[in-house]
Amino acid sequence: MNIIVLNGSPKGDLSATLQSVRFLEKKIKDVNFDIIHISQSINSLEKKREKFDGVIEKIASADLILWSTPVYVFLVPSQLIRFIELIRERDVQDVFKNKFTAVLTTSIHFYDHCAHHYLSAVCDDLEMNFTGGFSADSYDLLDKAERGRLLLFAEEFIKNTTEGTPYSKKYFQNTVNPFSYTPGAVEHNQLLNKKSDKKIVLITDRQNDQDNISKMVSRFRSCFDKNIDVISLKEMNIKGGCIGCVQCGFDHECIYTGKDEFIDIYNSRIKTADIIVFAGQIRERFFSALFKQFFDRAFFNNHTPTITGKQVGFIVSGPLAQNENIREMFEAYTEWQGANLVDIITDEVQDSESIDNQITNFAGRLLAFARSGYVKPATFLGIGGMKIFRDDVWGRHRFVFQADHRYYKENGIYDFPQDDQRIIETNKFMFEMTSTPEGKAAIRKSLAREMIRPHQKKIAQEEG
């Protein structure tokens, strides 16, 4: 059997995920693992058509395609997303049709499911036979039981490929109806209500296009009485995507420092904004690879929030309702950052007047919340994600992410409940109280009432 491994790590042979592939290569006999470093060579794959065609020829001869990749900021690295875009742009998707495929990732399990949903959807869009995914912790390969589990996964997808086992589709092609948005004029009284006393930054990958997203951005900008700061990712000098070197972990000093504009723009224009709006078009189950590059490169801040307290919104062109994975990523990104997601505006309603009204209302709410300082409470998306970072930075990766550790320590991120002395003493007392059948019975009778007593006391103290 010939397995083509599409390595999505920009680190090539130094990829932690690839070490799992090397383990399988050693353990599984009569199988050839042909590894292609997609992300590491993305620039040459894009510029040299003959090299790209060589990769496609190898894929055409494969029995199974294994996507091997780390998880970068909710998804796969931007370089791998760019390769997926090139498949469509160069009309070679038929090579992938009916090919058996599997996904192998490593991460600290921060939204790794989003990366798996993304690749699963991409494979379904390419009409491949998706046999499943395996999400390993970054250090699972060091554990005997986890190595055994990985081997079982590999043996299963190889067996199913050999037998031609049919698989059900999880995702269906996006249905996109042609619609051209035509924005109306902004009334003068709308402008008067939106004096832009707050710094507003809009980030987009569009440039001088007459597509829906460009016109939606123009409509949004016209809602304010003065020009807002627009950051064009197409015009920005960005030398490349995040390469996963983690050299920024000690002091947030990126390897790209002084080599392009990204870091200066992020620090001087994004971190200082009151309102941040992202505007993009859905492509291949996410925004563009260029937009993903923006999120990946912002990792020079590591796991330290940089937009806490800011108002955030998204303007989206495309079938967002058919891609719940994208919405979850937007919501999770905003929540773990400690920002306030005001809204996600799309053109799916396919009615220009309705879109106008949504954008006008959106602009007003962004300003109103910025003035009041409102940030809605985080859900599991933000709280759960931040606890993963908290525990990881406190523990095994503290020496790597020293800048995160300092920030977490100074800002109360290390809120471990087991360190709360009051909770410790209360639990000790209550365990003693419920150590007898009589004590348990007494506590059960008063439990519901006692749980809300502190709340009732606080309400009683408040003035009407």
Secondary structure as the mmCIF struct_conf table of DSSP 4:
data_model
#
loop_
_struct_conf.conf_type_id
_struct_conf.id
_struct_conf.beg_label_comp_id
_struct_conf.beg_label_asym_id
_struct_conf.beg_label_seq_id
_struct_conf.end_label_comp_id
_struct_conf.end_label_asym_id
_struct_conf.end_label_seq_id
STRN STRN1 ASN A 2 ASN A 7
TURN_TY1_P TURN_TY1_P1 PRO A 10 LYS A 11
HELX_RH_3T_P HELX_RH_3T_P1 GLY A 12 LEU A 14
HELX_RH_AL_P HELX_RH_AL_P1 ALA A 16 LYS A 27
BEND BEND1 ILE A 28 ILE A 28
TURN_TY1_P TURN_TY1_P2 LYS A 29 ASP A 30
STRN STRN2 ASN A 32 HIS A 37
TURN_TY1_P TURN_TY1_P3 ILE A 38 SER A 41
HELX_RH_AL_P HELX_RH_AL_P2 ILE A 42 LYS A 47
HELX_RH_AL_P HELX_RH_AL_P3 ARG A 49 ALA A 60
TURN_TY1_P TURN_TY1_P4 SER A 61 SER A 61
BEND BEND2 ASP A 63 ASP A 63
STRN STRN3 LEU A 64 PRO A 70
STRN STRN4 TYR A 72 TYR A 72
TURN_TY1_P TURN_TY1_P5 VAL A 73 PHE A 74
STRN STRN5 LEU A 75 LEU A 75
BEND BEND3 VAL A 76 VAL A 76
HELX_RH_AL_P HELX_RH_AL_P4 SER A 78 GLU A 89
TURN_TY1_P TURN_TY1_P6 ARG A 90 ASP A 91
HELX_RH_3T_P HELX_RH_3T_P2 GLN A 93 VAL A 95
TURN_TY1_P TURN_TY1_P7 PHE A 96 ASN A 98
STRN STRN6 PHE A 100 SER A 107
BEND BEND4 ILE A 108 TYR A 111
HELX_RH_AL_P HELX_RH_AL_P5 ASP A 112 ASP A 125
TURN_TY1_P TURN_TY1_P8 LEU A 126 GLU A 127
STRN STRN7 ASN A 129 ASP A 137
TURN_TY1_P TURN_TY1_P9 SER A 138 TYR A 139
HELX_RH_3T_P HELX_RH_3T_P3 ASP A 140 LEU A 142
BEND BEND5 ASP A 143 ASP A 143
HELX_RH_AL_P HELX_RH_AL_P6 LYS A 144 GLU A 163
TURN_TY1_P TURN_TY1_P10 GLY A 164 GLY A 164
BEND BEND6 LYS A 170 LYS A 170
HELX_LH_PP_P HELX_LH_PP_P1 ALA A 185 GLU A 187
HELX_RH_AL_P HELX_RH_AL_P7 HIS A 188 LEU A 192
TURN_TY1_P TURN_TY1_P11 ASN A 193 LYS A 194
BEND BEND7 LYS A 198 LYS A 198
STRN STRN8 ILE A 200 THR A 204
BEND BEND8 ASP A 205 ASP A 205
BEND BEND9 ASN A 208 ASN A 208
BEND BEND10 ASP A 211 ASP A 211
HELX_RH_AL_P HELX_RH_AL_P8 ASN A 212 ARG A 221
TURN_TY1_P TURN_TY1_P12 SER A 222 CYS A 223
BEND BEND11 PHE A 224 LYS A 226
STRN STRN9 ASP A 229 SER A 232
TURN_TY1_P TURN_TY1_P13 LEU A 233 GLU A 235
BEND BEND12 MET A 236 MET A 236
HELX_RH_3T_P HELX_RH_3T_P4 GLN A 247 GLY A 249
TURN_TY1_P TURN_TY1_P14 PHE A 250 ASP A 251
BEND BEND13 HIS A 252 HIS A 252
TURN_TY1_P TURN_TY1_P15 ILE A 255 LYS A 259
BEND BEND14 ASP A 260 GLU A 261
HELX_RH_AL_P HELX_RH_AL_P9 PHE A 262 ILE A 265
HELX_RH_PI_P HELX_RH_PI_P1 TYR A 266 ILE A 270
TURN_TY1_P TURN_TY1_P16 LYS A 271 THR A 272
BEND BEND15 ASP A 274 ASP A 274
STRN STRN10 ILE A 275 GLN A 281
STRN STRN11 ARG A 283 ARG A 283
TURN_TY1_P TURN_TY1_P17 GLU A 284 ARG A 285
STRN STRN12 PHE A 286 PHE A 286
BEND BEND16 PHE A 287 PHE A 287
HELX_RH_AL_P HELX_RH_AL_P10 ALA A 289 ARG A 297
HELX_RH_3T_P HELX_RH_3T_P5 ALA A 298 ASN A 301
TURN_TY1_P TURN_TY1_P18 ASN A 302 HIS A 303
BEND BEND17 THR A 304 THR A 304
BEND BEND18 THR A 306 ILE A 307
TURN_TY1_P TURN_TY1_P19 THR A 308 GLY A 309
STRN STRN13 GLN A 311 SER A 317
BEND BEND19 GLY A 318 GLY A 318
HELX_RH_3T_P HELX_RH_3T_P6 LEU A 320 GLN A 322
HELX_RH_AL_P HELX_RH_AL_P11 GLU A 324 TRP A 336
TURN_TY1_P TURN_TY1_P20 GLN A 337 GLY A 338
STRN STRN14 ASN A 340 THR A 346
BEND BEND20 ASP A 347 ASP A 347
TURN_TY1_P TURN_TY1_P21 GLU A 348 VAL A 349
HELX_RH_AL_P HELX_RH_AL_P12 SER A 352 SER A 372
TURN_TY1_P TURN_TY1_P22 GLY A 373 GLY A 373
HELX_LH_PP_P HELX_LH_PP_P2 LYS A 376 ALA A 378
HELX_RH_AL_P HELX_RH_AL_P13 PHE A 380 TRP A 394
TURN_TY1_P TURN_TY1_P23 GLY A 395 VAL A 400
HELX_RH_AL_P HELX_RH_AL_P14 GLN A 402 GLU A 410
TURN_TY1_P TURN_TY1_P24 ASN A 411 GLY A 412
HELX_RH_3T_P HELX_RH_3T_P7 PRO A 417 ASP A 419
HELX_RH_AL_P HELX_RH_AL_P15 GLN A 421 MET A 433
TURN_TY1_P TURN_TY1_P25 THR A 434 THR A 434
BEND BEND21 SER A 435 THR A 436
HELX_RH_AL_P HELX_RH_AL_P16 PRO A 437 GLN A 461
BEND BEND22 GLU A 462 GLU A 462
#
